[in-house]
Amino acid sequence: MTRSKLHITVMITVTATLCACQSPPEETDPLQLEVSRVVQQTINNMVFVEGGSFMMGDFGVWETDESGSKTFLHWSGDSDDDFLHKVTLDSFSINKYEVTWEEFDTFSRATGRKLYYEGKWFHKPQIPAFAPDWYEAKAYCGWLAKQSQLPFDLPTEAQWEYAARSRGQALPFATNDGSIDLRNGTNIMGYNDDQQHPMVGDYYPPNPLGLHHMSGNVAEYVNDWYGEQYYHHAPELTPQGPHQGTKKVFRGSSNEGGSMFTTTVRRG
């Protein structure tokens, strides 16, 4: 399931009602001013997603041939997402952009971490940050929560899919119209032929909820442990994933392996 060049970034959610602004910081320290700016920027970029119920999993599509025979085709090609099950979620907010290097570097400086991939050609302020691992992505969310006094966190797998599918609609791709652009058999959602790296946050149009690049560009970490059969026994109300596991789920994926990897239902 995992390809050799997989970039995974941070997508964040918050379950509280967000204020429109915060009090201006009293500090004059440049780093603290930058921290306050990043926190406020993050708050401003959150999109409210009204809760509800949907059928989570690979809903597929029926294809009819010339003879009239119908064949059911799955979107992702994997079997761990085939079991459709009802999920009901409370309302939440989610960042409309993938977390950038500018934001992640501010976190790294503020917490005494090294700057990951500093000096690399793809390390540019507005490009999505390739968080080195899930634990660093989780730490970033915890840092935001502490700085803002709001419950920022990684989304659950169910929240991610619900938002990517614009509140659970039968949309295979998280684009403005539910489809992707194809050129010469290659999925170009999220990458540019002249710049072989993830694109800035609003390079392609958002999905109907206003969320950018949840299909393509880079994959996003979610909170859940991975369980191949988890869909078969997941609770309906606010599923949180298995209690333990050996790897974390990522969603969205990059487009390096073709369109089947960027669907709203595929689990990584």
Backbone torsions as a table, in degrees:
resi	resn	phi	psi	omega
1	MET	NA	-36.6	-176.8
2	THR	-90.2	136.2	179.7
3	ARG	-97.3	168.9	-171.5
4	SER	-68.5	-33.6	-178.8
5	LYS	-115.7	84.0	-178.5
6	LEU	-110.6	122.3	176.7
7	HIS	-104.3	126.4	-179.6
8	ILE	-123.8	131.3	-178.7
9	THR	-119.4	-171.5	-175.0
10	VAL	-103.7	128.8	168.8
11	MET	-117.7	133.8	-172.9
12	ILE	-120.2	149.7	175.4
13	THR	-127.1	165.4	173.4
14	VAL	-147.2	140.2	-174.8
15	THR	-103.2	5.7	179.0
16	ALA	-104.3	162.1	172.9
17	THR	-72.5	128.8	-174.6
18	LEU	-90.6	139.4	174.7
19	CYS	-76.9	157.4	-178.5
20	ALA	-72.5	-29.6	-179.3
21	CYS	-158.0	166.6	175.9
22	GLN	-115.3	163.7	177.2
23	SER	-65.5	141.0	179.0
24	PRO	-58.8	140.0	-178.8
25	PRO	-66.7	143.4	178.3
26	GLU	-85.9	-18.2	-176.9
27	GLU	-68.7	150.1	175.4
28	THR	-111.3	-3.5	177.1
29	ASP	-62.6	126.6	-176.6
30	PRO	-55.7	-40.9	-179.5
31	LEU	-65.9	-42.5	179.9
32	GLN	-66.2	-35.9	175.5
33	LEU	-63.3	-39.6	177.7
34	GLU	-67.2	-39.8	176.1
35	VAL	-59.4	-47.2	-179.7
36	SER	-62.3	-37.2	179.2
37	ARG	-66.6	-43.7	-179.9
38	VAL	-64.6	-41.3	179.1
39	VAL	-62.7	-46.7	180.0
40	GLN	-65.6	-38.5	177.3
41	GLN	-60.4	-42.5	178.7
42	THR	-62.6	-45.7	177.9
43	ILE	-58.7	-43.2	-178.7
44	ASN	-65.4	-26.6	-176.3
45	ASN	-90.0	0.0	-179.4
46	MET	-77.7	138.6	-179.9
47	VAL	-112.7	127.9	179.5
48	PHE	-74.7	133.0	178.6
49	VAL	-121.1	112.0	179.7
50	GLU	-68.0	134.2	-179.0
51	GLY	-66.6	170.3	-179.4
52	GLY	167.2	-169.7	-179.0
53	SER	-115.1	148.8	175.7
54	PHE	-156.2	165.7	176.4
55	MET	-93.9	106.2	-175.9
56	MET	-84.0	139.8	179.1
57	GLY	126.0	180.0	-176.6
58	ASP	-77.4	98.7	-177.3
59	PHE	-76.2	-17.1	173.7
60	GLY	60.8	-169.3	-179.1
61	VAL	-151.0	144.2	175.3
62	TRP	-90.1	129.3	179.3
63	GLU	-113.9	132.9	-178.6
64	THR	-109.3	127.3	179.3
65	ASP	-88.9	-176.8	-175.4
66	GLU	-62.5	-27.0	-179.2
67	SER	-84.0	-6.3	-178.7
68	GLY	94.5	-2.6	178.8
69	SER	-72.7	140.1	-177.7
70	LYS	-107.5	139.1	177.5
71	THR	-128.9	132.8	178.4
72	PHE	-88.6	125.8	-178.2
73	LEU	-116.9	131.5	175.2
74	HIS	-82.2	151.9	-179.1
75	TRP	-78.0	-40.1	-168.5
76	SER	-93.2	-27.6	-176.5
77	GLY	85.8	-6.6	176.4
78	ASP	-98.8	160.8	-178.3
79	SER	-99.9	-16.7	-174.6
80	ASP	-74.2	-9.0	178.5
81	ASP	-112.3	9.5	-173.7
82	ASP	-75.5	-25.4	-174.4
83	PHE	-79.9	109.3	178.3
84	LEU	-76.4	132.9	-178.5
85	HIS	-147.6	145.7	-177.0
86	LYS	-76.7	134.6	177.2
87	VAL	-129.3	136.5	176.9
88	THR	-122.6	126.7	-175.4
89	LEU	-121.6	147.8	168.5
90	ASP	-74.8	165.4	176.3
91	SER	-65.9	150.8	177.6
92	PHE	-155.0	172.9	173.7
93	SER	-120.4	149.0	-177.7
94	ILE	-140.3	145.9	-178.8
95	ASN	-66.5	133.2	-179.4
96	LYS	-78.2	-9.0	178.0
97	TYR	-124.2	156.8	168.5
98	GLU	-74.5	144.4	-177.6
99	VAL	-62.3	133.5	-174.7
100	THR	-93.3	167.1	175.0
101	TRP	-61.9	-38.0	178.4
102	GLU	-56.3	-45.0	-178.9
103	GLU	-70.9	-45.0	-177.5
104	PHE	-68.7	-36.0	177.9
105	ASP	-65.6	-36.0	176.7
106	THR	-62.1	-43.8	174.5
107	PHE	-58.8	-44.9	-178.4
108	SER	-62.9	-44.6	179.4
109	ARG	-64.8	-43.1	-175.8
110	ALA	-67.5	-24.7	-177.2
111	THR	-109.1	8.6	176.7
112	GLY	74.6	20.7	178.0
113	ARG	-86.7	160.6	173.0
114	LYS	-72.4	157.7	176.4
115	LEU	-87.4	111.0	-176.8
116	TYR	-67.0	134.1	177.2
117	TYR	60.1	25.6	179.5
118	GLU	-59.0	132.6	179.3
119	GLY	89.0	-10.9	177.4
120	LYS	-70.0	153.1	-175.3
121	TRP	-64.8	-23.4	-179.6
122	PHE	-93.7	-1.9	-179.2
123	HIS	-85.5	86.8	-178.5
124	LYS	-125.3	146.8	-169.6
125	PRO	-50.1	-45.0	-172.8
126	GLN	-96.9	6.4	177.5
127	ILE	-86.8	142.0	177.8
128	PRO	-55.4	136.8	-178.5
129	ALA	-79.5	132.2	174.9
130	PHE	-85.8	87.7	179.7
131	ALA	-55.9	133.4	-174.7
132	PRO	-62.1	-32.8	175.7
133	ASP	-160.4	173.4	-177.5
134	TRP	-60.1	-37.4	-176.6
135	TYR	-65.6	-35.2	175.9
136	GLU	-70.5	-36.9	175.6
137	ALA	-62.8	-42.5	178.4
138	LYS	-64.9	-40.2	179.4
139	ALA	-64.4	-37.3	177.5
140	TYR	-60.3	-44.6	179.5
141	CYS	-64.5	-41.0	178.2
142	GLY	-63.6	-38.0	176.7
143	TRP	-63.7	-44.9	176.6
144	LEU	-59.1	-42.4	-180.0
145	ALA	-61.3	-42.9	-179.2
146	LYS	-66.9	-42.3	-178.5
147	GLN	-68.4	-35.0	-173.9
148	SER	-99.3	-15.6	-172.7
149	GLN	61.5	31.6	175.4
150	LEU	-123.6	149.3	-174.6
151	PRO	-79.3	61.4	175.4
152	PHE	-65.4	144.5	178.6
153	ASP	-163.6	170.3	168.8
154	LEU	-68.0	148.5	175.6
155	PRO	-71.2	154.7	168.1
156	THR	-73.9	165.3	177.6
157	GLU	-59.5	-40.1	-179.6
158	ALA	-67.0	-41.7	177.7
159	GLN	-62.4	-42.9	-179.3
160	TRP	-59.7	-49.0	-177.4
161	GLU	-66.4	-40.9	178.9
162	TYR	-59.3	-43.9	-179.7
163	ALA	-72.2	-42.3	179.6
164	ALA	-61.4	-35.2	179.7
165	ARG	-90.8	19.7	177.2
166	SER	51.7	62.6	-179.3
167	ARG	66.3	43.6	169.2
168	GLY	81.9	15.6	177.3
169	GLN	-70.2	161.9	-179.7
170	ALA	-80.3	69.1	-178.5
171	LEU	-114.6	115.9	-176.3
172	PRO	-73.2	-22.1	179.9
173	PHE	-132.2	143.3	-175.8
174	ALA	-88.3	60.2	179.6
175	THR	-114.6	-176.6	-177.1
176	ASN	-66.2	-25.1	-179.5
177	ASP	-127.6	10.4	178.0
178	GLY	82.6	1.7	178.6
179	SER	-120.5	179.0	176.8
180	ILE	-126.8	161.0	174.8
181	ASP	-89.3	135.5	178.3
182	LEU	-120.2	141.0	175.8
183	ARG	-142.8	122.0	-178.9
184	ASN	54.6	35.2	177.5
185	GLY	76.8	6.0	-178.3
186	THR	-113.2	133.6	177.0
187	ASN	-73.6	121.5	-177.0
188	ILE	-105.3	7.9	176.9
189	MET	-65.0	113.9	172.7
190	GLY	100.0	-17.7	177.0
191	TYR	-123.5	154.4	-179.4
192	ASN	-117.6	135.8	-175.4
193	ASP	-60.5	-31.6	-177.8
194	ASP	-87.6	-14.7	-179.1
195	GLN	-133.0	94.5	-174.6
196	GLN	-80.6	64.2	174.8
197	HIS	-153.0	164.3	178.0
198	PRO	-57.4	148.5	-176.0
199	MET	-95.6	166.3	179.1
200	VAL	-61.5	163.5	-167.8
201	GLY	-56.3	-32.5	-177.0
202	ASP	-114.8	27.4	-177.5
203	TYR	-60.5	-43.1	176.6
204	TYR	-109.2	156.0	-178.2
205	PRO	-61.3	152.9	179.9
206	PRO	-80.7	169.1	171.1
207	ASN	-74.8	174.5	-175.7
208	PRO	-57.3	-21.8	176.8
209	LEU	-82.2	-10.4	-178.9
210	GLY	96.1	18.7	-177.2
211	LEU	-101.7	129.5	-175.3
212	HIS	-96.8	139.7	165.9
213	HIS	59.8	35.5	172.1
214	MET	-80.2	-11.9	164.8
215	SER	-114.8	126.3	179.3
216	GLY	81.6	-169.7	-175.5
217	ASN	65.5	-92.8	173.2
218	VAL	-135.7	158.2	176.7
219	ALA	-75.2	164.7	-179.7
220	GLU	-127.1	137.6	174.6
221	TYR	-70.4	147.4	168.6
222	VAL	-126.5	172.3	-172.3
223	ASN	-73.6	-28.1	-165.6
224	ASP	-72.5	143.7	161.8
225	TRP	-69.7	150.7	178.4
226	TYR	-85.2	134.6	172.6
227	GLY	-138.8	118.3	-173.7
228	GLU	-57.8	-38.4	-177.5
229	GLN	-102.5	14.2	-173.6
230	TYR	-60.4	-36.9	-178.8
231	TYR	-58.0	-27.6	-175.7
232	HIS	-74.0	-19.6	-179.4
233	HIS	-134.2	15.4	179.7
234	ALA	-67.7	142.3	176.0
235	PRO	-68.7	154.3	178.1
236	GLU	-70.5	-42.4	-173.7
237	LEU	-85.6	121.5	174.0
238	THR	39.0	61.3	179.6
239	PRO	-60.5	141.5	-176.7
240	GLN	-114.3	2.2	-176.8
241	GLY	87.5	174.1	179.0
242	PRO	-59.8	155.9	179.2
243	HIS	-70.8	-23.4	-179.9
244	GLN	-153.8	168.9	179.9
245	GLY	179.8	-171.5	-179.8
246	THR	-112.0	-13.6	177.1
247	LYS	-150.7	157.7	179.2
248	LYS	-95.3	155.2	178.9
249	VAL	-81.0	141.6	165.1
250	PHE	-123.1	156.9	-176.2
251	ARG	-133.0	162.6	174.4
252	GLY	87.3	-49.9	176.7
253	SER	59.4	168.7	172.9
254	SER	-92.1	176.5	-176.0
255	ASN	-96.5	12.2	-173.1
256	GLU	-67.6	-21.8	-179.4
257	GLY	-103.6	8.7	-179.6
258	GLY	99.0	176.6	-170.6
259	SER	-64.1	-29.8	-176.0
260	MET	-64.1	-21.3	-177.9
261	PHE	-86.4	-11.9	-173.7
262	THR	-107.8	13.4	-177.6
263	THR	-72.6	163.7	-179.2
264	THR	-77.1	-7.0	-174.8
265	VAL	-110.8	-16.9	-174.3
266	ARG	-72.7	138.3	178.3
267	ARG	-104.4	137.6	178.5
268	GLY	-115.3	NA	NA
